[in-house]
Amino acid sequence: MNLSWLLGGGHRNTKIREEPTPVGQDAFSDVAPFYDELMAAVPYRSWVDYVESILKRVGHEPRDVLDLCCGTGQVGAEMARRGYSVVGVDLSEGMVRRCERRDPPLPAAVMDATNLALKADSFDLVVSLYDSLNYIVEPEGLQRCFQGVWHALRPGGLMIFDLNTERALRIGLFTQDNVSTTEPLMYQWKSNWDGERQLCRVDMKFKWRGPGEKCEFHETHYERAYEEEDVREWLARAGMETLHVFDAYTFRSPGSFANRVYYVARKLKVD
Ligand SMILES: C[S@@+](CC[C@H](N)C(=O)[O-])C[C@H]1O[C@@H](n2cnc3c(N)ncnc32)[C@H](O)[C@@H]1O
């Protein structure tokens, strides 16, 4: 599918990075071919059920949907199977290329969420799941992202996104491995929390030990924690009203033990 209708002016393809991941850059180029295998246990369908339950709760019936930071397109393709018209954007060319392999293929483009170049008033819903926006490590970047989403949404349109909380990043949930299993893709991740910068660095080692050529690679991912108060303020500044903040997969407000929260924001209608 030709995505040119979607793109506003000024869009440039982001080049694939080949050497160690600088903070805030495409950190997924090496892992992209293995991403779906790595996420095999992730309940994407339930996540989309949850998004739909939020839509029902707020009485919103979207048609055109943007999967922001779509990765390999798991969320977007699931929504397309349910009848929405979906396109995706992601910083990583490697991830975007995998979107073609979805059933149905998800039309997707390489684009930086902090510098969105989308046509105005194109979407009824923007979704961004799986801590994607934590990967935006500069507050100014997240604010630009909200401004870009506002521009792309139709008046009254919704943005639904999740964020890992400071707690989740601080307590080391990303320190994990599967070395004691026989999974073909072996991983060992170690996370480090920098409270001053509110930044979690995760050093990731991967080893392919399945059929075919063996390979090994390392990636470094950075996620930033954001305070609810700031997120609400930046959404408001961008012209969006925060309707709800939920403890993930519930309709409760997040307590101090929440690891992931969902934001539901609406583009204000201009009279
Ligand atoms: C943890 S993955 C989640 C992918 C997908 N949303 C999912 O649910 O599988 C985070 C994604 O965010 C993308 N990403 C990170 N920073 C980005 C940015 N500034 N602009 C666009 N995409 C970004 C990464 O390339 C990656 O595909």
The ligand as an SDF file (V2000), in Angstrom:
LIG
                    3D

 27 29  0  0  0  0  0  0  0  0999 V2000
    8.7320   -2.4040   23.1610 C   0  0  0  0  0  0  0  0  0  0  0  0
    8.5300   -2.0840   21.4450 S   0  0  0  0  0  0  0  0  0  0  0  0
    6.7720   -2.1770   21.2750 C   0  0  0  0  0  0  0  0  0  0  0  0
    6.3450   -2.3490   19.8510 C   0  0  0  0  0  0  0  0  0  0  0  0
    4.8510   -2.5050   19.6380 C   0  0  0  0  0  0  0  0  0  0  0  0
    4.1080   -1.3410   20.0840 N   0  0  0  0  0  0  0  0  0  0  0  0
    4.3340   -3.7500   20.3050 C   0  0  0  0  0  0  0  0  0  0  0  0
    3.3650   -3.6360   21.0730 O   0  0  0  0  0  0  0  0  0  0  0  0
    4.8640   -4.8350   20.0390 O   0  0  0  0  0  0  0  0  0  0  0  0
    8.8410   -0.3520   21.3670 C   0  0  0  0  0  0  0  0  0  0  0  0
    8.8030    0.1840   19.9380 C   0  0  0  0  0  0  0  0  0  0  0  0
    8.9080    1.5980   19.9850 O   0  0  0  0  0  0  0  0  0  0  0  0
    9.6780    2.0060   18.8830 C   0  0  0  0  0  0  0  0  0  0  0  0
   10.1950    3.3480   19.1500 N   0  0  0  0  0  0  0  0  0  0  0  0
   11.0520    3.7250   20.1240 C   0  0  0  0  0  0  0  0  0  0  0  0
   11.2970    5.0480   20.0540 N   0  0  0  0  0  0  0  0  0  0  0  0
   10.5650    5.5200   19.0200 C   0  0  0  0  0  0  0  0  0  0  0  0
   10.3830    6.7970   18.4310 C   0  0  0  0  0  0  0  0  0  0  0  0
   11.0200    7.8780   18.8980 N   0  0  0  0  0  0  0  0  0  0  0  0
    9.5610    6.9070   17.3730 N   0  0  0  0  0  0  0  0  0  0  0  0
    8.9090    5.8300   16.8690 C   0  0  0  0  0  0  0  0  0  0  0  0
    9.0500    4.5880   17.3690 N   0  0  0  0  0  0  0  0  0  0  0  0
    9.8640    4.4330   18.4390 C   0  0  0  0  0  0  0  0  0  0  0  0
   10.7480    0.9590   18.7600 C   0  0  0  0  0  0  0  0  0  0  0  0
   11.3820    0.9600   17.4900 O   0  0  0  0  0  0  0  0  0  0  0  0
    9.9360   -0.3050   19.0310 C   0  0  0  0  0  0  0  0  0  0  0  0
    9.4190   -0.8520   17.8610 O   0  0  0  0  0  0  0  0  0  0  0  0
  1  2  1  0
  2  3  1  0
  2 10  1  0
  3  4  1  0
  4  5  1  0
  5  6  1  0
  5  7  1  0
  7  8  2  0
  7  9  1  0
 10 11  1  0
 11 12  1  0
 11 26  1  0
 12 13  1  0
 13 14  1  0
 13 24  1  0
 14 15  1  0
 14 23  1  0
 15 16  2  0
 16 17  1  0
 17 18  1  0
 17 23  2  0
 18 19  1  0
 18 20  2  0
 20 21  1  0
 21 22  2  0
 22 23  1  0
 24 25  1  0
 24 26  1  0
 26 27  1  0
M  CHG  2   2   1   9  -1
M  END
$$$$
